[in-house]
Amino acid sequence: MRIALGAEHNNSNILVLGARITAKDLAVQMVEEWLAAEFIGGKHQGRLKKLAEIEKKYSRS
């Protein structure tokens, strides 16, 4: 299972798990893997730059 891809590729800071469909032991394993993941940057950095530009363009602050 590669639950960490969101953090590694998108620098995500949120993980959502379905309580009704995810067993407790599996949820703990998934959270531990996700928390241990680090953003790897590289080819994925361009996507984040595009998102930051969109946020800046449409932000009210």
PDB file of N, CA, C and O in Angstrom, chain B, residues numbered from 101:
ATOM      1  N   MET B 101       0.848  -1.178   0.000  1.00  0.00           N
ATOM      2  CA  MET B 101       0.000   0.000   0.000  1.00  0.00           C
ATOM      3  C   MET B 101       0.892   1.238   0.000  1.00  0.00           C
ATOM      4  O   MET B 101       1.890   1.290   0.718  1.00  0.00           O
ATOM      5  N   ARG B 102       0.531   2.226  -0.802  1.00  0.00           N
ATOM      6  CA  ARG B 102       1.326   3.444  -0.890  1.00  0.00           C
ATOM      7  C   ARG B 102       0.499   4.651  -0.482  1.00  0.00           C
ATOM      8  O   ARG B 102       0.271   5.556  -1.285  1.00  0.00           O
ATOM      9  N   ILE B 103       0.058   4.664   0.751  1.00  0.00           N
ATOM     10  CA  ILE B 103      -0.745   5.758   1.284  1.00  0.00           C
ATOM     11  C   ILE B 103       0.063   7.055   1.319  1.00  0.00           C
ATOM     12  O   ILE B 103      -0.507   8.146   1.340  1.00  0.00           O
ATOM     13  N   ALA B 104       1.378   6.933   1.327  1.00  0.00           N
ATOM     14  CA  ALA B 104       2.261   8.092   1.460  1.00  0.00           C
ATOM     15  C   ALA B 104       2.396   8.894   0.175  1.00  0.00           C
ATOM     16  O   ALA B 104       2.974   9.981   0.206  1.00  0.00           O
ATOM     17  N   LEU B 105       1.894   8.412  -0.944  1.00  0.00           N
ATOM     18  CA  LEU B 105       2.078   9.120  -2.208  1.00  0.00           C
ATOM     19  C   LEU B 105       1.535  10.547  -2.178  1.00  0.00           C
ATOM     20  O   LEU B 105       2.126  11.443  -2.780  1.00  0.00           O
ATOM     21  N   GLY B 106       0.431  10.766  -1.495  1.00  0.00           N
ATOM     22  CA  GLY B 106      -0.118  12.121  -1.404  1.00  0.00           C
ATOM     23  C   GLY B 106       0.855  13.087  -0.765  1.00  0.00           C
ATOM     24  O   GLY B 106       0.993  14.225  -1.213  1.00  0.00           O
ATOM     25  N   ALA B 107       1.512  12.651   0.254  1.00  0.00           N
ATOM     26  CA  ALA B 107       2.499  13.503   0.927  1.00  0.00           C
ATOM     27  C   ALA B 107       3.777  13.615   0.103  1.00  0.00           C
ATOM     28  O   ALA B 107       4.372  14.689   0.021  1.00  0.00           O
ATOM     29  N   GLU B 108       4.193  12.522  -0.500  1.00  0.00           N
ATOM     30  CA  GLU B 108       5.444  12.521  -1.258  1.00  0.00           C
ATOM     31  C   GLU B 108       5.343  13.308  -2.554  1.00  0.00           C
ATOM     32  O   GLU B 108       6.288  14.000  -2.933  1.00  0.00           O
ATOM     33  N   HIS B 109       4.211  13.210  -3.238  1.00  0.00           N
ATOM     34  CA  HIS B 109       4.068  13.837  -4.554  1.00  0.00           C
ATOM     35  C   HIS B 109       3.367  15.188  -4.518  1.00  0.00           C
ATOM     36  O   HIS B 109       3.645  16.047  -5.354  1.00  0.00           O
ATOM     37  N   ASN B 110       2.468  15.389  -3.568  1.00  0.00           N
ATOM     38  CA  ASN B 110       1.656  16.609  -3.546  1.00  0.00           C
ATOM     39  C   ASN B 110       1.891  17.473  -2.321  1.00  0.00           C
ATOM     40  O   ASN B 110       1.280  18.533  -2.181  1.00  0.00           O
ATOM     41  N   ASN B 111       2.766  17.033  -1.439  1.00  0.00           N
ATOM     42  CA  ASN B 111       3.052  17.771  -0.202  1.00  0.00           C
ATOM     43  C   ASN B 111       1.765  18.007   0.592  1.00  0.00           C
ATOM     44  O   ASN B 111       1.586  19.058   1.207  1.00  0.00           O
ATOM     45  N   SER B 112       0.870  17.009   0.570  1.00  0.00           N
ATOM     46  CA  SER B 112      -0.421  17.146   1.241  1.00  0.00           C
ATOM     47  C   SER B 112      -0.251  17.203   2.755  1.00  0.00           C
ATOM     48  O   SER B 112       0.704  16.663   3.313  1.00  0.00           O
ATOM     49  N   ASN B 113      -1.181  17.855   3.389  1.00  0.00           N
ATOM     50  CA  ASN B 113      -1.150  17.954   4.851  1.00  0.00           C
ATOM     51  C   ASN B 113      -2.455  17.463   5.469  1.00  0.00           C
ATOM     52  O   ASN B 113      -2.802  17.832   6.591  1.00  0.00           O
ATOM     53  N   ILE B 114      -3.170  16.629   4.723  1.00  0.00           N
ATOM     54  CA  ILE B 114      -4.414  16.062   5.233  1.00  0.00           C
ATOM     55  C   ILE B 114      -4.547  14.630   4.725  1.00  0.00           C
ATOM     56  O   ILE B 114      -4.198  14.327   3.584  1.00  0.00           O
ATOM     57  N   LEU B 115      -5.046  13.774   5.573  1.00  0.00           N
ATOM     58  CA  LEU B 115      -5.305  12.379   5.234  1.00  0.00           C
ATOM     59  C   LEU B 115      -6.725  12.064   5.684  1.00  0.00           C
ATOM     60  O   LEU B 115      -7.087  12.333   6.829  1.00  0.00           O
ATOM     61  N   VAL B 116      -7.520  11.505   4.803  1.00  0.00           N
ATOM     62  CA  VAL B 116      -8.914  11.196   5.115  1.00  0.00           C
ATOM     63  C   VAL B 116      -9.111   9.692   5.034  1.00  0.00           C
ATOM     64  O   VAL B 116      -8.749   9.063   4.039  1.00  0.00           O
ATOM     65  N   LEU B 117      -9.683   9.120   6.078  1.00  0.00           N
ATOM     66  CA  LEU B 117      -9.954   7.687   6.124  1.00  0.00           C
ATOM     67  C   LEU B 117     -11.431   7.467   6.421  1.00  0.00           C
ATOM     68  O   LEU B 117     -12.019   8.187   7.229  1.00  0.00           O
ATOM     69  N   GLY B 118     -12.020   6.493   5.781  1.00  0.00           N
ATOM     70  CA  GLY B 118     -13.414   6.147   6.031  1.00  0.00           C
ATOM     71  C   GLY B 118     -13.538   5.289   7.279  1.00  0.00           C
ATOM     72  O   GLY B 118     -13.044   4.161   7.297  1.00  0.00           O
ATOM     73  N   ALA B 119     -14.181   5.790   8.314  1.00  0.00           N
ATOM     74  CA  ALA B 119     -14.283   5.076   9.588  1.00  0.00           C
ATOM     75  C   ALA B 119     -15.058   3.768   9.459  1.00  0.00           C
ATOM     76  O   ALA B 119     -14.741   2.794  10.142  1.00  0.00           O
ATOM     77  N   ARG B 120     -16.050   3.734   8.610  1.00  0.00           N
ATOM     78  CA  ARG B 120     -16.869   2.533   8.473  1.00  0.00           C
ATOM     79  C   ARG B 120     -16.188   1.441   7.663  1.00  0.00           C
ATOM     80  O   ARG B 120     -16.533   0.267   7.798  1.00  0.00           O
ATOM     81  N   ILE B 121     -15.233   1.805   6.832  1.00  0.00           N
ATOM     82  CA  ILE B 121     -14.631   0.816   5.939  1.00  0.00           C
ATOM     83  C   ILE B 121     -13.157   0.542   6.229  1.00  0.00           C
ATOM     84  O   ILE B 121     -12.553  -0.305   5.570  1.00  0.00           O
ATOM     85  N   THR B 122     -12.568   1.237   7.195  1.00  0.00           N
ATOM     86  CA  THR B 122     -11.158   1.057   7.506  1.00  0.00           C
ATOM     87  C   THR B 122     -11.010   0.482   8.909  1.00  0.00           C
ATOM     88  O   THR B 122     -11.399   1.109   9.894  1.00  0.00           O
ATOM     89  N   ALA B 123     -10.450  -0.706   8.984  1.00  0.00           N
ATOM     90  CA  ALA B 123     -10.227  -1.346  10.289  1.00  0.00           C
ATOM     91  C   ALA B 123      -9.213  -0.536  11.091  1.00  0.00           C
ATOM     92  O   ALA B 123      -8.337   0.117  10.524  1.00  0.00           O
ATOM     93  N   LYS B 124      -9.341  -0.586  12.405  1.00  0.00           N
ATOM     94  CA  LYS B 124      -8.487   0.217  13.280  1.00  0.00           C
ATOM     95  C   LYS B 124      -7.005  -0.065  13.047  1.00  0.00           C
ATOM     96  O   LYS B 124      -6.218   0.873  12.926  1.00  0.00           O
ATOM     97  N   ASP B 125      -6.612  -1.323  12.983  1.00  0.00           N
ATOM     98  CA  ASP B 125      -5.205  -1.666  12.784  1.00  0.00           C
ATOM     99  C   ASP B 125      -4.682  -1.130  11.447  1.00  0.00           C
ATOM    100  O   ASP B 125      -3.563  -0.625  11.367  1.00  0.00           O
ATOM    101  N   LEU B 126      -5.496  -1.245  10.412  1.00  0.00           N
ATOM    102  CA  LEU B 126      -5.107  -0.728   9.105  1.00  0.00           C
ATOM    103  C   LEU B 126      -5.012   0.790   9.137  1.00  0.00           C
ATOM    104  O   LEU B 126      -4.090   1.363   8.557  1.00  0.00           O
ATOM    105  N   ALA B 127      -5.947   1.443   9.801  1.00  0.00           N
ATOM    106  CA  ALA B 127      -5.919   2.905   9.906  1.00  0.00           C
ATOM    107  C   ALA B 127      -4.648   3.376  10.602  1.00  0.00           C
ATOM    108  O   ALA B 127      -4.024   4.342  10.162  1.00  0.00           O
ATOM    109  N   VAL B 128      -4.261   2.709  11.673  1.00  0.00           N
ATOM    110  CA  VAL B 128      -3.035   3.075  12.391  1.00  0.00           C
ATOM    111  C   VAL B 128      -1.830   2.912  11.475  1.00  0.00           C
ATOM    112  O   VAL B 128      -0.957   3.779  11.439  1.00  0.00           O
ATOM    113  N   GLN B 129      -1.775   1.810  10.735  1.00  0.00           N
ATOM    114  CA  GLN B 129      -0.674   1.565   9.801  1.00  0.00           C
ATOM    115  C   GLN B 129      -0.626   2.658   8.727  1.00  0.00           C
ATOM    116  O   GLN B 129       0.446   3.160   8.390  1.00  0.00           O
ATOM    117  N   MET B 130      -1.788   3.017   8.202  1.00  0.00           N
ATOM    118  CA  MET B 130      -1.853   4.038   7.155  1.00  0.00           C
ATOM    119  C   MET B 130      -1.393   5.395   7.686  1.00  0.00           C
ATOM    120  O   MET B 130      -0.638   6.095   7.012  1.00  0.00           O
ATOM    121  N   VAL B 131      -1.831   5.771   8.867  1.00  0.00           N
ATOM    122  CA  VAL B 131      -1.439   7.055   9.459  1.00  0.00           C
ATOM    123  C   VAL B 131       0.055   7.087   9.725  1.00  0.00           C
ATOM    124  O   VAL B 131       0.707   8.097   9.462  1.00  0.00           O
ATOM    125  N   GLU B 132       0.601   6.008  10.236  1.00  0.00           N
ATOM    126  CA  GLU B 132       2.044   5.973  10.506  1.00  0.00           C
ATOM    127  C   GLU B 132       2.848   6.132   9.222  1.00  0.00           C
ATOM    128  O   GLU B 132       3.836   6.866   9.192  1.00  0.00           O
ATOM    129  N   GLU B 133       2.427   5.443   8.160  1.00  0.00           N
ATOM    130  CA  GLU B 133       3.124   5.568   6.876  1.00  0.00           C
ATOM    131  C   GLU B 133       3.017   6.989   6.337  1.00  0.00           C
ATOM    132  O   GLU B 133       3.999   7.552   5.852  1.00  0.00           O
ATOM    133  N   TRP B 134       1.826   7.562   6.424  1.00  0.00           N
ATOM    134  CA  TRP B 134       1.610   8.908   5.890  1.00  0.00           C
ATOM    135  C   TRP B 134       2.421   9.951   6.667  1.00  0.00           C
ATOM    136  O   TRP B 134       3.004  10.855   6.068  1.00  0.00           O
ATOM    137  N   LEU B 135       2.458   9.829   7.990  1.00  0.00           N
ATOM    138  CA  LEU B 135       3.216  10.776   8.815  1.00  0.00           C
ATOM    139  C   LEU B 135       4.724  10.670   8.581  1.00  0.00           C
ATOM    140  O   LEU B 135       5.446  11.656   8.735  1.00  0.00           O
ATOM    141  N   ALA B 136       5.194   9.495   8.216  1.00  0.00           N
ATOM    142  CA  ALA B 136       6.627   9.295   7.988  1.00  0.00           C
ATOM    143  C   ALA B 136       7.065   9.788   6.604  1.00  0.00           C
ATOM    144  O   ALA B 136       8.260   9.948   6.354  1.00  0.00           O
ATOM    145  N   ALA B 137       6.117  10.024   5.716  1.00  0.00           N
ATOM    146  CA  ALA B 137       6.437  10.422   4.342  1.00  0.00           C
ATOM    147  C   ALA B 137       6.942  11.862   4.290  1.00  0.00           C
ATOM    148  O   ALA B 137       6.545  12.714   5.085  1.00  0.00           O
ATOM    149  N   GLU B 138       7.824  12.101   3.335  1.00  0.00           N
ATOM    150  CA  GLU B 138       8.344  13.454   3.104  1.00  0.00           C
ATOM    151  C   GLU B 138       8.163  13.821   1.635  1.00  0.00           C
ATOM    152  O   GLU B 138       8.264  12.963   0.758  1.00  0.00           O
ATOM    153  N   PHE B 139       7.901  15.077   1.377  1.00  0.00           N
ATOM    154  CA  PHE B 139       7.742  15.564   0.015  1.00  0.00           C
ATOM    155  C   PHE B 139       9.049  15.368  -0.736  1.00  0.00           C
ATOM    156  O   PHE B 139      10.111  15.758  -0.250  1.00  0.00           O
ATOM    157  N   ILE B 140       8.977  14.762  -1.924  1.00  0.00           N
ATOM    158  CA  ILE B 140      10.196  14.474  -2.672  1.00  0.00           C
ATOM    159  C   ILE B 140      10.524  15.535  -3.712  1.00  0.00           C
ATOM    160  O   ILE B 140      11.610  15.519  -4.293  1.00  0.00           O
ATOM    161  N   GLY B 141       9.599  16.456  -3.952  1.00  0.00           N
ATOM    162  CA  GLY B 141       9.869  17.556  -4.878  1.00  0.00           C
ATOM    163  C   GLY B 141      10.125  17.071  -6.287  1.00  0.00           C
ATOM    164  O   GLY B 141       9.363  16.265  -6.821  1.00  0.00           O
ATOM    165  N   GLY B 142      11.198  17.560  -6.891  1.00  0.00           N
ATOM    166  CA  GLY B 142      11.552  17.147  -8.249  1.00  0.00           C
ATOM    167  C   GLY B 142      10.465  17.473  -9.243  1.00  0.00           C
ATOM    168  O   GLY B 142       9.963  18.595  -9.292  1.00  0.00           O
ATOM    169  N   LYS B 143      10.102  16.467 -10.045  1.00  0.00           N
ATOM    170  CA  LYS B 143       9.108  16.680 -11.104  1.00  0.00           C
ATOM    171  C   LYS B 143       7.743  17.060 -10.548  1.00  0.00           C
ATOM    172  O   LYS B 143       6.907  17.587 -11.283  1.00  0.00           O
ATOM    173  N   HIS B 144       7.501  16.805  -9.273  1.00  0.00           N
ATOM    174  CA  HIS B 144       6.212  17.118  -8.663  1.00  0.00           C
ATOM    175  C   HIS B 144       6.114  18.588  -8.239  1.00  0.00           C
ATOM    176  O   HIS B 144       5.014  19.082  -7.990  1.00  0.00           O
ATOM    177  N   GLN B 145       7.222  19.275  -8.156  1.00  0.00           N
ATOM    178  CA  GLN B 145       7.247  20.667  -7.706  1.00  0.00           C
ATOM    179  C   GLN B 145       6.493  21.586  -8.662  1.00  0.00           C
ATOM    180  O   GLN B 145       5.864  22.552  -8.232  1.00  0.00           O
ATOM    181  N   GLY B 146       6.555  21.284  -9.964  1.00  0.00           N
ATOM    182  CA  GLY B 146       5.877  22.117 -10.961  1.00  0.00           C
ATOM    183  C   GLY B 146       4.380  22.185 -10.735  1.00  0.00           C
ATOM    184  O   GLY B 146       3.778  23.247 -10.895  1.00  0.00           O
ATOM    185  N   ARG B 147       3.773  21.071 -10.368  1.00  0.00           N
ATOM    186  CA  ARG B 147       2.331  21.025 -10.103  1.00  0.00           C
ATOM    187  C   ARG B 147       1.978  21.927  -8.929  1.00  0.00           C
ATOM    188  O   ARG B 147       0.973  22.637  -8.963  1.00  0.00           O
ATOM    189  N   LEU B 148       2.801  21.896  -7.902  1.00  0.00           N
ATOM    190  CA  LEU B 148       2.536  22.731  -6.730  1.00  0.00           C
ATOM    191  C   LEU B 148       2.703  24.212  -7.055  1.00  0.00           C
ATOM    192  O   LEU B 148       1.987  25.057  -6.517  1.00  0.00           O
ATOM    193  N   LYS B 149       3.650  24.519  -7.934  1.00  0.00           N
ATOM    194  CA  LYS B 149       3.839  25.913  -8.348  1.00  0.00           C
ATOM    195  C   LYS B 149       2.593  26.417  -9.083  1.00  0.00           C
ATOM    196  O   LYS B 149       2.143  27.540  -8.857  1.00  0.00           O
ATOM    197  N   LYS B 150       2.045  25.581  -9.960  1.00  0.00           N
ATOM    198  CA  LYS B 150       0.824  25.959 -10.677  1.00  0.00           C
ATOM    199  C   LYS B 150      -0.328  26.206  -9.714  1.00  0.00           C
ATOM    200  O   LYS B 150      -1.069  27.177  -9.866  1.00  0.00           O
ATOM    201  N   LEU B 151      -0.482  25.338  -8.729  1.00  0.00           N
ATOM    202  CA  LEU B 151      -1.546  25.517  -7.741  1.00  0.00           C
ATOM    203  C   LEU B 151      -1.354  26.795  -6.934  1.00  0.00           C
ATOM    204  O   LEU B 151      -2.320  27.503  -6.651  1.00  0.00           O
ATOM    205  N   ALA B 152      -0.114  27.090  -6.564  1.00  0.00           N
ATOM    206  CA  ALA B 152       0.171  28.308  -5.802  1.00  0.00           C
ATOM    207  C   ALA B 152      -0.172  29.546  -6.617  1.00  0.00           C
ATOM    208  O   ALA B 152      -0.675  30.527  -6.069  1.00  0.00           O
ATOM    209  N   GLU B 153       0.094  29.513  -7.923  1.00  0.00           N
ATOM    210  CA  GLU B 153      -0.239  30.646  -8.793  1.00  0.00           C
ATOM    211  C   GLU B 153      -1.753  30.849  -8.871  1.00  0.00           C
ATOM    212  O   GLU B 153      -2.232  31.983  -8.844  1.00  0.00           O
ATOM    213  N   ILE B 154      -2.490  29.767  -8.966  1.00  0.00           N
ATOM    214  CA  ILE B 154      -3.959  29.846  -9.001  1.00  0.00           C
ATOM    215  C   ILE B 154      -4.484  30.393  -7.678  1.00  0.00           C
ATOM    216  O   ILE B 154      -5.366  31.253  -7.670  1.00  0.00           O
ATOM    217  N   GLU B 155      -3.955  29.906  -6.568  1.00  0.00           N
ATOM    218  CA  GLU B 155      -4.384  30.396  -5.255  1.00  0.00           C
ATOM    219  C   GLU B 155      -4.110  31.894  -5.124  1.00  0.00           C
ATOM    220  O   GLU B 155      -4.950  32.642  -4.624  1.00  0.00           O
ATOM    221  N   LYS B 156      -2.944  32.325  -5.571  1.00  0.00           N
ATOM    222  CA  LYS B 156      -2.581  33.745  -5.480  1.00  0.00           C
ATOM    223  C   LYS B 156      -3.527  34.591  -6.335  1.00  0.00           C
ATOM    224  O   LYS B 156      -3.963  35.662  -5.914  1.00  0.00           O
ATOM    225  N   LYS B 157      -3.839  34.105  -7.531  1.00  0.00           N
ATOM    226  CA  LYS B 157      -4.694  34.851  -8.453  1.00  0.00           C
ATOM    227  C   LYS B 157      -6.103  35.054  -7.892  1.00  0.00           C
ATOM    228  O   LYS B 157      -6.689  36.125  -8.048  1.00  0.00           O
ATOM    229  N   TYR B 158      -6.643  34.024  -7.241  1.00  0.00           N
ATOM    230  CA  TYR B 158      -8.019  34.084  -6.792  1.00  0.00           C
ATOM    231  C   TYR B 158      -8.192  34.327  -5.301  1.00  0.00           C
ATOM    232  O   TYR B 158      -9.316  34.315  -4.798  1.00  0.00           O
ATOM    233  N   SER B 159      -7.100  34.545  -4.594  1.00  0.00           N
ATOM    234  CA  SER B 159      -7.165  34.800  -3.161  1.00  0.00           C
ATOM    235  C   SER B 159      -7.656  36.218  -2.888  1.00  0.00           C
ATOM    236  O   SER B 159      -7.330  37.149  -3.624  1.00  0.00           O
ATOM    237  N   ARG B 160      -8.427  36.369  -1.845  1.00  0.00           N
ATOM    238  CA  ARG B 160      -8.941  37.698  -1.494  1.00  0.00           C
ATOM    239  C   ARG B 160      -7.989  38.452  -0.572  1.00  0.00           C
ATOM    240  O   ARG B 160      -8.226  39.622  -0.272  1.00  0.00           O
ATOM    241  N   SER B 161      -6.946  37.824  -0.130  1.00  0.00           N
ATOM    242  CA  SER B 161      -6.030  38.517   0.794  1.00  0.00           C
ATOM    243  C   SER B 161      -4.836  39.085   0.097  1.00  0.00           C
ATOM    244  O   SER B 161      -3.980  39.694   0.738  1.00  0.00           O
TER     245      SER B 161
END
